[in-house]
Amino acid sequence: AAVALARRGDPAAQGTLREMLSPAALEKVIDLPSATERRSKIEAIELEALLALQASVAAGKPDLAKSLRAEVEAETKSGLVGVRNNAQALLKSLQSNP
């Protein structure tokens, strides 16, 4: 539900998205048997959050993404290439959408 709200730029999704963009928070709640599976699941969750925020910015509703800028900036240092690239793309779209 939070992802659908995020795509529309709804601020009600902010808390959940903040957790979705926190690898440390996700590490605590995702319990899978192998480290590879856990990393894959975390990456999928982070990507889902970033893509939802990108959709809201593209729809002309950047406020939610702007409110999570610190979390997005932290994701630009992710060890996961897909997450890092999507975070950088989101920040770039925020710059062109003041």
N, C-alpha and C positions, 0 to 999 in steps of 0.2 A: 504494500500500500504506500509506503514511504517513497518508493521509486516513482510510482505514478504521480504522487503529489509533487515530487521534485521536478518531474518533467514539465509540470505546469508552473513551477516557480513558487509553490505554496510554502510559506515559512513554517507551517506545521511539521514539515519533514526535516527541519534543521537538526534536531537532536539525534534522530536516527541516522541521518547522513553523516553527522560528525563521528558517530561510532563506526559507520561503514568505511569511513576514510581514515580510521585509526588502526594500523596494523597491530599495535599493542592490545587494544581492546578486542580485536578479532581473535588474536592468539589465545586470549583468556576464555572465549566462549566457544570456539570451534575445536571440537575434540574428535579428531579422526585418527585412525590407527597409524598412518604413516606421515612422515614430515612432508613428503611430496604431495600427498593428497591435501594436507592442511594448507600448504602454500598455494596450491591450485585453487582451492575454495576461497581463500583470502583474496587472491588475485581477481577471481570472478566477482566477488562482492565489491571490491574497490572499483573495478571497471564499470560495474553496473551503476554505482553511485556517480562516477565521473561522467558517464554517458548521459545519465538523466540530467545532470547539471548542464552539460553541453546543449541538450535539447531545450532546456528552459532559456538559456542565453540566446540560442538561435530563434526562439519564439518571441524574443524581445523582453524577456523577464529575467534580467540578470541579478536581481537583488539577493536571491537565495545563494547563488554562487559567490557573490561578493561577500556575503556574511560568513562564508566558509573558506575564504581566500587563504587563511593561515594553514588550514588542513590540506588544501589543494597544493599550496607551495611546498609543504612537507612531502607530498607524494611525488614531487619532481625529483626527489632524491631516493626514490624507491629503488630497490635492487631488481624489481620486476620491470622489464623494458616496456611492456604494454601499459602498465600503470603510469610509469614515468612519462611516456610519450603522450598519453591522453591528458595527464595533468598539465603538461606544458601547452598542449593545444587549447585546453580550457582557459588557462591564464592568458594566452594570446587572444582568444576570442573576447575575453573580458576587457582587454586593453582597447580593442576596437569597438567596444560597446560600452561607453562610459556611463 
